[in-house]
Amino acid sequence: MIKGLGDLVQRYEDGSCGDRLARKLRRHLEAGGRIDLAKLQELAERNTVWKPRYASLNPGLARMVVANCLRKLVRAGSSIDWP
């Protein structure tokens, strides 16, 4: 086993990188073990971070892009408008 791999595996056990936004987003978007793209788009539009080109991305990449945009809002002092 690679040194330090155990810590990395534990960190990702819940399927997220461990930050609060990632966990909340996963709970909000999950539908039968899959990402609900309609919910993702609704959340992104409510927070003015949705771009039409995101619709062509695979669900995981779209979630990642939107999550990064939401993190940027939070860092700037805004709060996320959850439906």
PyMOL Python script that loads the backbone (N, CA, C, O; Angstrom):
from pymol import cmd

cmd.read_pdbstr("""\
ATOM      1  N   MET A   1       0.839  -1.181   0.000  1.00  0.00           N
ATOM      2  CA  MET A   1       0.000   0.000   0.000  1.00  0.00           C
ATOM      3  C   MET A   1       0.885   1.246   0.000  1.00  0.00           C
ATOM      4  O   MET A   1       1.937   1.271   0.640  1.00  0.00           O
ATOM      5  N   ILE A   2       0.461   2.251  -0.705  1.00  0.00           N
ATOM      6  CA  ILE A   2       1.206   3.500  -0.782  1.00  0.00           C
ATOM      7  C   ILE A   2       1.063   4.241   0.543  1.00  0.00           C
ATOM      8  O   ILE A   2      -0.028   4.321   1.108  1.00  0.00           O
ATOM      9  N   LYS A   3       2.183   4.784   1.031  1.00  0.00           N
ATOM     10  CA  LYS A   3       2.177   5.514   2.293  1.00  0.00           C
ATOM     11  C   LYS A   3       1.192   6.688   2.205  1.00  0.00           C
ATOM     12  O   LYS A   3       1.242   7.477   1.262  1.00  0.00           O
ATOM     13  N   GLY A   4       0.312   6.792   3.182  1.00  0.00           N
ATOM     14  CA  GLY A   4      -0.665   7.887   3.213  1.00  0.00           C
ATOM     15  C   GLY A   4      -1.947   7.595   2.451  1.00  0.00           C
ATOM     16  O   GLY A   4      -2.890   8.383   2.515  1.00  0.00           O
ATOM     17  N   LEU A   5      -2.003   6.483   1.733  1.00  0.00           N
ATOM     18  CA  LEU A   5      -3.188   6.153   0.943  1.00  0.00           C
ATOM     19  C   LEU A   5      -4.400   5.886   1.829  1.00  0.00           C
ATOM     20  O   LEU A   5      -5.528   6.207   1.452  1.00  0.00           O
ATOM     21  N   GLY A   6      -4.175   5.304   2.994  1.00  0.00           N
ATOM     22  CA  GLY A   6      -5.275   5.023   3.919  1.00  0.00           C
ATOM     23  C   GLY A   6      -6.023   6.285   4.309  1.00  0.00           C
ATOM     24  O   GLY A   6      -7.253   6.283   4.368  1.00  0.00           O
ATOM     25  N   ASP A   7      -5.297   7.362   4.577  1.00  0.00           N
ATOM     26  CA  ASP A   7      -5.924   8.632   4.930  1.00  0.00           C
ATOM     27  C   ASP A   7      -6.750   9.172   3.768  1.00  0.00           C
ATOM     28  O   ASP A   7      -7.847   9.695   3.962  1.00  0.00           O
ATOM     29  N   LEU A   8      -6.215   9.041   2.570  1.00  0.00           N
ATOM     30  CA  LEU A   8      -6.915   9.521   1.380  1.00  0.00           C
ATOM     31  C   LEU A   8      -8.201   8.736   1.157  1.00  0.00           C
ATOM     32  O   LEU A   8      -9.237   9.319   0.839  1.00  0.00           O
ATOM     33  N   VAL A   9      -8.140   7.427   1.321  1.00  0.00           N
ATOM     34  CA  VAL A   9      -9.322   6.594   1.139  1.00  0.00           C
ATOM     35  C   VAL A   9     -10.382   6.964   2.170  1.00  0.00           C
ATOM     36  O   VAL A   9     -11.559   7.066   1.824  1.00  0.00           O
ATOM     37  N   GLN A  10      -9.997   7.168   3.425  1.00  0.00           N
ATOM     38  CA  GLN A  10     -10.956   7.553   4.457  1.00  0.00           C
ATOM     39  C   GLN A  10     -11.583   8.904   4.143  1.00  0.00           C
ATOM     40  O   GLN A  10     -12.776   9.105   4.368  1.00  0.00           O
ATOM     41  N   ARG A  11     -10.800   9.811   3.636  1.00  0.00           N
ATOM     42  CA  ARG A  11     -11.306  11.153   3.339  1.00  0.00           C
ATOM     43  C   ARG A  11     -12.404  11.103   2.284  1.00  0.00           C
ATOM     44  O   ARG A  11     -13.354  11.884   2.340  1.00  0.00           O
ATOM     45  N   TYR A  12     -12.284  10.195   1.326  1.00  0.00           N
ATOM     46  CA  TYR A  12     -13.241  10.128   0.226  1.00  0.00           C
ATOM     47  C   TYR A  12     -14.302   9.045   0.422  1.00  0.00           C
ATOM     48  O   TYR A  12     -15.036   8.738  -0.517  1.00  0.00           O
ATOM     49  N   GLU A  13     -14.401   8.466   1.604  1.00  0.00           N
ATOM     50  CA  GLU A  13     -15.362   7.402   1.837  1.00  0.00           C
ATOM     51  C   GLU A  13     -16.795   7.813   1.558  1.00  0.00           C
ATOM     52  O   GLU A  13     -17.577   7.011   1.047  1.00  0.00           O
ATOM     53  N   ASP A  14     -17.156   9.047   1.882  1.00  0.00           N
ATOM     54  CA  ASP A  14     -18.531   9.486   1.666  1.00  0.00           C
ATOM     55  C   ASP A  14     -18.756  10.007   0.253  1.00  0.00           C
ATOM     56  O   ASP A  14     -19.835  10.517  -0.048  1.00  0.00           O
ATOM     57  N   GLY A  15     -17.763   9.889  -0.614  1.00  0.00           N
ATOM     58  CA  GLY A  15     -17.923  10.278  -2.011  1.00  0.00           C
ATOM     59  C   GLY A  15     -17.701  11.746  -2.288  1.00  0.00           C
ATOM     60  O   GLY A  15     -18.018  12.219  -3.380  1.00  0.00           O
ATOM     61  N   SER A  16     -17.160  12.487  -1.319  1.00  0.00           N
ATOM     62  CA  SER A  16     -16.906  13.902  -1.555  1.00  0.00           C
ATOM     63  C   SER A  16     -15.508  14.255  -1.086  1.00  0.00           C
ATOM     64  O   SER A  16     -14.854  13.470  -0.399  1.00  0.00           O
ATOM     65  N   CYS A  17     -15.065  15.418  -1.453  1.00  0.00           N
ATOM     66  CA  CYS A  17     -13.720  15.835  -1.060  1.00  0.00           C
ATOM     67  C   CYS A  17     -13.688  16.269   0.397  1.00  0.00           C
ATOM     68  O   CYS A  17     -12.630  16.617   0.921  1.00  0.00           O
ATOM     69  N   GLY A  18     -14.836  16.251   1.047  1.00  0.00           N
ATOM     70  CA  GLY A  18     -14.859  16.498   2.477  1.00  0.00           C
ATOM     71  C   GLY A  18     -15.298  17.893   2.891  1.00  0.00           C
ATOM     72  O   GLY A  18     -15.530  18.121   4.078  1.00  0.00           O
ATOM     73  N   ASP A  19     -15.420  18.829   1.969  1.00  0.00           N
ATOM     74  CA  ASP A  19     -15.858  20.143   2.421  1.00  0.00           C
ATOM     75  C   ASP A  19     -17.378  20.166   2.563  1.00  0.00           C
ATOM     76  O   ASP A  19     -18.094  19.360   1.969  1.00  0.00           O
ATOM     77  N   ARG A  20     -17.836  21.098   3.354  1.00  0.00           N
ATOM     78  CA  ARG A  20     -19.256  21.181   3.682  1.00  0.00           C
ATOM     79  C   ARG A  20     -20.126  21.369   2.454  1.00  0.00           C
ATOM     80  O   ARG A  20     -21.187  20.754   2.344  1.00  0.00           O
ATOM     81  N   LEU A  21     -19.687  22.215   1.526  1.00  0.00           N
ATOM     82  CA  LEU A  21     -20.468  22.462   0.308  1.00  0.00           C
ATOM     83  C   LEU A  21     -20.616  21.184  -0.515  1.00  0.00           C
ATOM     84  O   LEU A  21     -21.701  20.903  -1.023  1.00  0.00           O
ATOM     85  N   ALA A  22     -19.554  20.418  -0.650  1.00  0.00           N
ATOM     86  CA  ALA A  22     -19.611  19.179  -1.440  1.00  0.00           C
ATOM     87  C   ALA A  22     -20.622  18.207  -0.844  1.00  0.00           C
ATOM     88  O   ALA A  22     -21.401  17.592  -1.572  1.00  0.00           O
ATOM     89  N   ARG A  23     -20.608  18.069   0.487  1.00  0.00           N
ATOM     90  CA  ARG A  23     -21.554  17.150   1.134  1.00  0.00           C
ATOM     91  C   ARG A  23     -22.993  17.630   0.995  1.00  0.00           C
ATOM     92  O   ARG A  23     -23.888  16.834   0.710  1.00  0.00           O
ATOM     93  N   LYS A  24     -23.221  18.922   1.195  1.00  0.00           N
ATOM     94  CA  LYS A  24     -24.586  19.449   1.086  1.00  0.00           C
ATOM     95  C   LYS A  24     -25.086  19.345  -0.353  1.00  0.00           C
ATOM     96  O   LYS A  24     -26.242  18.994  -0.587  1.00  0.00           O
ATOM     97  N   LEU A  25     -24.227  19.644  -1.301  1.00  0.00           N
ATOM     98  CA  LEU A  25     -24.590  19.564  -2.714  1.00  0.00           C
ATOM     99  C   LEU A  25     -24.943  18.125  -3.102  1.00  0.00           C
ATOM    100  O   LEU A  25     -25.906  17.896  -3.834  1.00  0.00           O
ATOM    101  N   ARG A  26     -24.177  17.172  -2.617  1.00  0.00           N
ATOM    102  CA  ARG A  26     -24.447  15.760  -2.900  1.00  0.00           C
ATOM    103  C   ARG A  26     -25.826  15.367  -2.369  1.00  0.00           C
ATOM    104  O   ARG A  26     -26.603  14.723  -3.073  1.00  0.00           O
ATOM    105  N   ARG A  27     -26.125  15.754  -1.135  1.00  0.00           N
ATOM    106  CA  ARG A  27     -27.443  15.429  -0.558  1.00  0.00           C
ATOM    107  C   ARG A  27     -28.571  16.084  -1.348  1.00  0.00           C
ATOM    108  O   ARG A  27     -29.623  15.478  -1.551  1.00  0.00           O
ATOM    109  N   HIS A  28     -28.353  17.315  -1.790  1.00  0.00           N
ATOM    110  CA  HIS A  28     -29.378  18.059  -2.520  1.00  0.00           C
ATOM    111  C   HIS A  28     -29.625  17.485  -3.916  1.00  0.00           C
ATOM    112  O   HIS A  28     -30.766  17.460  -4.378  1.00  0.00           O
ATOM    113  N   LEU A  29     -28.580  17.031  -4.583  1.00  0.00           N
ATOM    114  CA  LEU A  29     -28.677  16.642  -5.990  1.00  0.00           C
ATOM    115  C   LEU A  29     -28.896  15.160  -6.235  1.00  0.00           C
ATOM    116  O   LEU A  29     -29.286  14.777  -7.338  1.00  0.00           O
ATOM    117  N   GLU A  30     -28.656  14.313  -5.238  1.00  0.00           N
ATOM    118  CA  GLU A  30     -28.727  12.881  -5.467  1.00  0.00           C
ATOM    119  C   GLU A  30     -30.152  12.405  -5.691  1.00  0.00           C
ATOM    120  O   GLU A  30     -31.062  12.747  -4.936  1.00  0.00           O
ATOM    121  N   ALA A  31     -30.329  11.616  -6.733  1.00  0.00           N
ATOM    122  CA  ALA A  31     -31.624  11.004  -7.043  1.00  0.00           C
ATOM    123  C   ALA A  31     -31.352   9.576  -7.491  1.00  0.00           C
ATOM    124  O   ALA A  31     -30.972   9.345  -8.639  1.00  0.00           O
ATOM    125  N   GLY A  32     -31.540   8.632  -6.606  1.00  0.00           N
ATOM    126  CA  GLY A  32     -31.293   7.232  -6.947  1.00  0.00           C
ATOM    127  C   GLY A  32     -29.842   6.939  -7.248  1.00  0.00           C
ATOM    128  O   GLY A  32     -29.541   6.122  -8.117  1.00  0.00           O
ATOM    129  N   GLY A  33     -28.931   7.598  -6.537  1.00  0.00           N
ATOM    130  CA  GLY A  33     -27.509   7.377  -6.748  1.00  0.00           C
ATOM    131  C   GLY A  33     -26.929   8.145  -7.925  1.00  0.00           C
ATOM    132  O   GLY A  33     -25.757   7.970  -8.259  1.00  0.00           O
ATOM    133  N   ARG A  34     -27.721   8.982  -8.551  1.00  0.00           N
ATOM    134  CA  ARG A  34     -27.265   9.785  -9.691  1.00  0.00           C
ATOM    135  C   ARG A  34     -27.479  11.262  -9.406  1.00  0.00           C
ATOM    136  O   ARG A  34     -28.245  11.631  -8.516  1.00  0.00           O
ATOM    137  N   ILE A  35     -26.800  12.092 -10.162  1.00  0.00           N
ATOM    138  CA  ILE A  35     -26.956  13.540 -10.036  1.00  0.00           C
ATOM    139  C   ILE A  35     -28.183  13.972 -10.821  1.00  0.00           C
ATOM    140  O   ILE A  35     -28.316  13.652 -12.003  1.00  0.00           O
ATOM    141  N   ASP A  36     -29.074  14.695 -10.167  1.00  0.00           N
ATOM    142  CA  ASP A  36     -30.274  15.221 -10.817  1.00  0.00           C
ATOM    143  C   ASP A  36     -29.891  16.537 -11.506  1.00  0.00           C
ATOM    144  O   ASP A  36     -29.751  17.573 -10.855  1.00  0.00           O
ATOM    145  N   LEU A  37     -29.727  16.480 -12.819  1.00  0.00           N
ATOM    146  CA  LEU A  37     -29.277  17.665 -13.568  1.00  0.00           C
ATOM    147  C   LEU A  37     -30.273  18.809 -13.517  1.00  0.00           C
ATOM    148  O   LEU A  37     -29.872  19.973 -13.541  1.00  0.00           O
ATOM    149  N   ALA A  38     -31.566  18.504 -13.447  1.00  0.00           N
ATOM    150  CA  ALA A  38     -32.573  19.566 -13.361  1.00  0.00           C
ATOM    151  C   ALA A  38     -32.405  20.345 -12.057  1.00  0.00           C
ATOM    152  O   ALA A  38     -32.495  21.573 -12.046  1.00  0.00           O
ATOM    153  N   LYS A  39     -32.161  19.624 -10.959  1.00  0.00           N
ATOM    154  CA  LYS A  39     -31.938  20.291  -9.670  1.00  0.00           C
ATOM    155  C   LYS A  39     -30.648  21.106  -9.696  1.00  0.00           C
ATOM    156  O   LYS A  39     -30.589  22.207  -9.149  1.00  0.00           O
ATOM    157  N   LEU A  40     -29.617  20.557 -10.336  1.00  0.00           N
ATOM    158  CA  LEU A  40     -28.345  21.280 -10.440  1.00  0.00           C
ATOM    159  C   LEU A  40     -28.536  22.580 -11.203  1.00  0.00           C
ATOM    160  O   LEU A  40     -28.061  23.633 -10.778  1.00  0.00           O
ATOM    161  N   GLN A  41     -29.231  22.502 -12.327  1.00  0.00           N
ATOM    162  CA  GLN A  41     -29.450  23.705 -13.130  1.00  0.00           C
ATOM    163  C   GLN A  41     -30.302  24.715 -12.363  1.00  0.00           C
ATOM    164  O   GLN A  41     -30.025  25.914 -12.402  1.00  0.00           O
ATOM    165  N   GLU A  42     -31.332  24.240 -11.667  1.00  0.00           N
ATOM    166  CA  GLU A  42     -32.184  25.149 -10.889  1.00  0.00           C
ATOM    167  C   GLU A  42     -31.371  25.875  -9.817  1.00  0.00           C
ATOM    168  O   GLU A  42     -31.498  27.088  -9.648  1.00  0.00           O
ATOM    169  N   LEU A  43     -30.540  25.131  -9.099  1.00  0.00           N
ATOM    170  CA  LEU A  43     -29.702  25.729  -8.059  1.00  0.00           C
ATOM    171  C   LEU A  43     -28.740  26.753  -8.660  1.00  0.00           C
ATOM    172  O   LEU A  43     -28.581  27.851  -8.128  1.00  0.00           O
ATOM    173  N   ALA A  44     -28.105  26.389  -9.764  1.00  0.00           N
ATOM    174  CA  ALA A  44     -27.145  27.286 -10.407  1.00  0.00           C
ATOM    175  C   ALA A  44     -27.830  28.551 -10.925  1.00  0.00           C
ATOM    176  O   ALA A  44     -27.289  29.650 -10.798  1.00  0.00           O
ATOM    177  N   GLU A  45     -29.011  28.397 -11.506  1.00  0.00           N
ATOM    178  CA  GLU A  45     -29.737  29.570 -12.014  1.00  0.00           C
ATOM    179  C   GLU A  45     -30.171  30.486 -10.881  1.00  0.00           C
ATOM    180  O   GLU A  45     -30.115  31.708 -11.020  1.00  0.00           O
ATOM    181  N   ARG A  46     -30.604  29.918  -9.762  1.00  0.00           N
ATOM    182  CA  ARG A  46     -31.006  30.729  -8.599  1.00  0.00           C
ATOM    183  C   ARG A  46     -29.851  31.574  -8.091  1.00  0.00           C
ATOM    184  O   ARG A  46     -30.055  32.644  -7.520  1.00  0.00           O
ATOM    185  N   ASN A  47     -28.636  31.085  -8.304  1.00  0.00           N
ATOM    186  CA  ASN A  47     -27.447  31.773  -7.817  1.00  0.00           C
ATOM    187  C   ASN A  47     -26.669  32.460  -8.940  1.00  0.00           C
ATOM    188  O   ASN A  47     -25.533  32.894  -8.748  1.00  0.00           O
ATOM    189  N   THR A  48     -27.288  32.551 -10.100  1.00  0.00           N
ATOM    190  CA  THR A  48     -26.743  33.226 -11.301  1.00  0.00           C
ATOM    191  C   THR A  48     -25.360  32.725 -11.721  1.00  0.00           C
ATOM    192  O   THR A  48     -24.510  33.506 -12.147  1.00  0.00           O
ATOM    193  N   VAL A  49     -25.147  31.414 -11.595  1.00  0.00           N
ATOM    194  CA  VAL A  49     -23.865  30.853 -12.037  1.00  0.00           C
ATOM    195  C   VAL A  49     -24.027  29.871 -13.193  1.00  0.00           C
ATOM    196  O   VAL A  49     -23.032  29.321 -13.664  1.00  0.00           O
ATOM    197  N   TRP A  50     -25.251  29.636 -13.662  1.00  0.00           N
ATOM    198  CA  TRP A  50     -25.477  28.686 -14.749  1.00  0.00           C
ATOM    199  C   TRP A  50     -25.140  29.318 -16.085  1.00  0.00           C
ATOM    200  O   TRP A  50     -25.515  30.458 -16.361  1.00  0.00           O
ATOM    201  N   LYS A  51     -24.427  28.566 -16.911  1.00  0.00           N
ATOM    202  CA  LYS A  51     -24.141  28.969 -18.287  1.00  0.00           C
ATOM    203  C   LYS A  51     -24.671  27.867 -19.192  1.00  0.00           C
ATOM    204  O   LYS A  51     -24.513  26.688 -18.874  1.00  0.00           O
ATOM    205  N   PRO A  52     -25.299  28.221 -20.316  1.00  0.00           N
ATOM    206  CA  PRO A  52     -25.895  27.211 -21.204  1.00  0.00           C
ATOM    207  C   PRO A  52     -24.925  26.102 -21.616  1.00  0.00           C
ATOM    208  O   PRO A  52     -25.346  24.967 -21.842  1.00  0.00           O
ATOM    209  N   ARG A  53     -23.659  26.414 -21.714  1.00  0.00           N
ATOM    210  CA  ARG A  53     -22.698  25.385 -22.148  1.00  0.00           C
ATOM    211  C   ARG A  53     -22.537  24.265 -21.117  1.00  0.00           C
ATOM    212  O   ARG A  53     -22.048  23.188 -21.458  1.00  0.00           O
ATOM    213  N   TYR A  54     -22.941  24.500 -19.852  1.00  0.00           N
ATOM    214  CA  TYR A  54     -22.838  23.450 -18.841  1.00  0.00           C
ATOM    215  C   TYR A  54     -23.765  22.279 -19.155  1.00  0.00           C
ATOM    216  O   TYR A  54     -23.515  21.158 -18.713  1.00  0.00           O
ATOM    217  N   ALA A  55     -24.828  22.527 -19.912  1.00  0.00           N
ATOM    218  CA  ALA A  55     -25.784  21.466 -20.254  1.00  0.00           C
ATOM    219  C   ALA A  55     -25.138  20.376 -21.110  1.00  0.00           C
ATOM    220  O   ALA A  55     -25.625  19.246 -21.137  1.00  0.00           O
ATOM    221  N   SER A  56     -24.054  20.700 -21.803  1.00  0.00           N
ATOM    222  CA  SER A  56     -23.401  19.709 -22.662  1.00  0.00           C
ATOM    223  C   SER A  56     -22.356  18.875 -21.911  1.00  0.00           C
ATOM    224  O   SER A  56     -21.795  17.936 -22.477  1.00  0.00           O
ATOM    225  N   LEU A  57     -22.093  19.205 -20.656  1.00  0.00           N
ATOM    226  CA  LEU A  57     -21.103  18.478 -19.863  1.00  0.00           C
ATOM    227  C   LEU A  57     -21.721  17.229 -19.256  1.00  0.00           C
ATOM    228  O   LEU A  57     -22.938  17.148 -19.087  1.00  0.00           O
ATOM    229  N   ASN A  58     -20.874  16.251 -18.928  1.00  0.00           N
ATOM    230  CA  ASN A  58     -21.395  15.077 -18.223  1.00  0.00           C
ATOM    231  C   ASN A  58     -21.806  15.524 -16.818  1.00  0.00           C
ATOM    232  O   ASN A  58     -21.307  16.538 -16.330  1.00  0.00           O
ATOM    233  N   PRO A  59     -22.705  14.790 -16.162  1.00  0.00           N
ATOM    234  CA  PRO A  59     -23.249  15.234 -14.871  1.00  0.00           C
ATOM    235  C   PRO A  59     -22.199  15.526 -13.799  1.00  0.00           C
ATOM    236  O   PRO A  59     -22.325  16.508 -13.067  1.00  0.00           O
ATOM    237  N   GLY A  60     -21.184  14.704 -13.700  1.00  0.00           N
ATOM    238  CA  GLY A  60     -20.149  14.919 -12.691  1.00  0.00           C
ATOM    239  C   GLY A  60     -19.361  16.193 -12.937  1.00  0.00           C
ATOM    240  O   GLY A  60     -19.065  16.938 -12.002  1.00  0.00           O
ATOM    241  N   LEU A  61     -19.027  16.439 -14.174  1.00  0.00           N
ATOM    242  CA  LEU A  61     -18.278  17.643 -14.504  1.00  0.00           C
ATOM    243  C   LEU A  61     -19.134  18.889 -14.314  1.00  0.00           C
ATOM    244  O   LEU A  61     -18.647  19.911 -13.832  1.00  0.00           O
ATOM    245  N   ALA A  62     -20.405  18.808 -14.691  1.00  0.00           N
ATOM    246  CA  ALA A  62     -21.314  19.945 -14.495  1.00  0.00           C
ATOM    247  C   ALA A  62     -21.435  20.263 -13.004  1.00  0.00           C
ATOM    248  O   ALA A  62     -21.415  21.430 -12.613  1.00  0.00           O
ATOM    249  N   ARG A  63     -21.561  19.225 -12.174  1.00  0.00           N
ATOM    250  CA  ARG A  63     -21.650  19.437 -10.729  1.00  0.00           C
ATOM    251  C   ARG A  63     -20.385  20.083 -10.192  1.00  0.00           C
ATOM    252  O   ARG A  63     -20.445  20.984  -9.356  1.00  0.00           O
ATOM    253  N   MET A  64     -19.231  19.618 -10.678  1.00  0.00           N
ATOM    254  CA  MET A  64     -17.966  20.173 -10.223  1.00  0.00           C
ATOM    255  C   MET A  64     -17.831  21.645 -10.592  1.00  0.00           C
ATOM    256  O   MET A  64     -17.401  22.456  -9.772  1.00  0.00           O
ATOM    257  N   VAL A  65     -18.197  21.991 -11.825  1.00  0.00           N
ATOM    258  CA  VAL A  65     -18.087  23.374 -12.290  1.00  0.00           C
ATOM    259  C   VAL A  65     -19.011  24.281 -11.479  1.00  0.00           C
ATOM    260  O   VAL A  65     -18.606  25.353 -11.028  1.00  0.00           O
ATOM    261  N   VAL A  66     -20.257  23.838 -11.301  1.00  0.00           N
ATOM    262  CA  VAL A  66     -21.212  24.644 -10.534  1.00  0.00           C
ATOM    263  C   VAL A  66     -20.745  24.771  -9.078  1.00  0.00           C
ATOM    264  O   VAL A  66     -20.841  25.851  -8.495  1.00  0.00           O
ATOM    265  N   ALA A  67     -20.243  23.688  -8.490  1.00  0.00           N
ATOM    266  CA  ALA A  67     -19.753  23.737  -7.108  1.00  0.00           C
ATOM    267  C   ALA A  67     -18.617  24.745  -6.979  1.00  0.00           C
ATOM    268  O   ALA A  67     -18.568  25.500  -6.008  1.00  0.00           O
ATOM    269  N   ASN A  68     -17.716  24.765  -7.935  1.00  0.00           N
ATOM    270  CA  ASN A  68     -16.615  25.732  -7.883  1.00  0.00           C
ATOM    271  C   ASN A  68     -17.129  27.165  -8.007  1.00  0.00           C
ATOM    272  O   ASN A  68     -16.608  28.069  -7.354  1.00  0.00           O
ATOM    273  N   CYS A  69     -18.138  27.373  -8.833  1.00  0.00           N
ATOM    274  CA  CYS A  69     -18.741  28.708  -8.955  1.00  0.00           C
ATOM    275  C   CYS A  69     -19.403  29.121  -7.644  1.00  0.00           C
ATOM    276  O   CYS A  69     -19.306  30.276  -7.229  1.00  0.00           O
ATOM    277  N   LEU A  70     -20.078  28.172  -6.996  1.00  0.00           N
ATOM    278  CA  LEU A  70     -20.726  28.464  -5.717  1.00  0.00           C
ATOM    279  C   LEU A  70     -19.684  28.764  -4.639  1.00  0.00           C
ATOM    280  O   LEU A  70     -19.890  29.650  -3.809  1.00  0.00           O
ATOM    281  N   ARG A  71     -18.572  28.036  -4.645  1.00  0.00           N
ATOM    282  CA  ARG A  71     -17.491  28.314  -3.691  1.00  0.00           C
ATOM    283  C   ARG A  71     -16.959  29.733  -3.887  1.00  0.00           C
ATOM    284  O   ARG A  71     -16.650  30.427  -2.919  1.00  0.00           O
ATOM    285  N   LYS A  72     -16.857  30.151  -5.134  1.00  0.00           N
ATOM    286  CA  LYS A  72     -16.390  31.520  -5.434  1.00  0.00           C
ATOM    287  C   LYS A  72     -17.342  32.546  -4.833  1.00  0.00           C
ATOM    288  O   LYS A  72     -16.905  33.551  -4.273  1.00  0.00           O
ATOM    289  N   LEU A  73     -18.652  32.291  -4.951  1.00  0.00           N
ATOM    290  CA  LEU A  73     -19.641  33.203  -4.354  1.00  0.00           C
ATOM    291  C   LEU A  73     -19.459  33.299  -2.843  1.00  0.00           C
ATOM    292  O   LEU A  73     -19.474  34.388  -2.270  1.00  0.00           O
ATOM    293  N   VAL A  74     -19.287  32.151  -2.216  1.00  0.00           N
ATOM    294  CA  VAL A  74     -19.123  32.122  -0.760  1.00  0.00           C
ATOM    295  C   VAL A  74     -17.863  32.870  -0.340  1.00  0.00           C
ATOM    296  O   VAL A  74     -17.884  33.637   0.622  1.00  0.00           O
ATOM    297  N   ARG A  75     -16.769  32.647  -1.060  1.00  0.00           N
ATOM    298  CA  ARG A  75     -15.522  33.356  -0.743  1.00  0.00           C
ATOM    299  C   ARG A  75     -15.683  34.864  -0.883  1.00  0.00           C
ATOM    300  O   ARG A  75     -15.024  35.630  -0.179  1.00  0.00           O
ATOM    301  N   ALA A  76     -16.562  35.293  -1.795  1.00  0.00           N
ATOM    302  CA  ALA A  76     -16.786  36.724  -2.024  1.00  0.00           C
ATOM    303  C   ALA A  76     -17.744  37.317  -0.982  1.00  0.00           C
ATOM    304  O   ALA A  76     -18.001  38.521  -0.992  1.00  0.00           O
ATOM    305  N   GLY A  77     -18.268  36.476  -0.088  1.00  0.00           N
ATOM    306  CA  GLY A  77     -19.123  36.968   0.971  1.00  0.00           C
ATOM    307  C   GLY A  77     -20.614  36.783   0.739  1.00  0.00           C
ATOM    308  O   GLY A  77     -21.420  37.199   1.571  1.00  0.00           O
ATOM    309  N   SER A  78     -20.994  36.172  -0.368  1.00  0.00           N
ATOM    310  CA  SER A  78     -22.408  35.909  -0.655  1.00  0.00           C
ATOM    311  C   SER A  78     -22.832  34.602   0.011  1.00  0.00           C
ATOM    312  O   SER A  78     -21.993  33.808   0.438  1.00  0.00           O
ATOM    313  N   SER A  79     -24.118  34.395   0.090  1.00  0.00           N
ATOM    314  CA  SER A  79     -24.615  33.122   0.594  1.00  0.00           C
ATOM    315  C   SER A  79     -25.313  32.405  -0.559  1.00  0.00           C
ATOM    316  O   SER A  79     -25.767  33.032  -1.516  1.00  0.00           O
ATOM    317  N   ILE A  80     -25.389  31.091  -0.450  1.00  0.00           N
ATOM    318  CA  ILE A  80     -26.006  30.286  -1.497  1.00  0.00           C
ATOM    319  C   ILE A  80     -27.507  30.255  -1.257  1.00  0.00           C
ATOM    320  O   ILE A  80     -27.969  30.023  -0.140  1.00  0.00           O
ATOM    321  N   ASP A  81     -28.266  30.495  -2.335  1.00  0.00           N
ATOM    322  CA  ASP A  81     -29.727  30.460  -2.288  1.00  0.00           C
ATOM    323  C   ASP A  81     -30.165  29.047  -2.629  1.00  0.00           C
ATOM    324  O   ASP A  81     -30.271  28.697  -3.804  1.00  0.00           O
ATOM    325  N   TRP A  82     -30.427  28.218  -1.593  1.00  0.00           N
ATOM    326  CA  TRP A  82     -30.858  26.840  -1.794  1.00  0.00           C
ATOM    327  C   TRP A  82     -32.364  26.807  -2.001  1.00  0.00           C
ATOM    328  O   TRP A  82     -33.088  27.507  -1.293  1.00  0.00           O
ATOM    329  N   PRO A  83     -32.859  26.016  -2.948  1.00  0.00           N
ATOM    330  CA  PRO A  83     -34.316  25.922  -3.145  1.00  0.00           C
ATOM    331  C   PRO A  83     -34.996  25.216  -1.985  1.00  0.00           C
ATOM    332  O   PRO A  83     -36.216  25.054  -1.991  1.00  0.00           O
TER     333      PRO A  83
END
""", "prot")
cmd.dss("prot")
cmd.show_as("cartoon", "prot")
cmd.util.cbc("prot")
cmd.orient("prot")
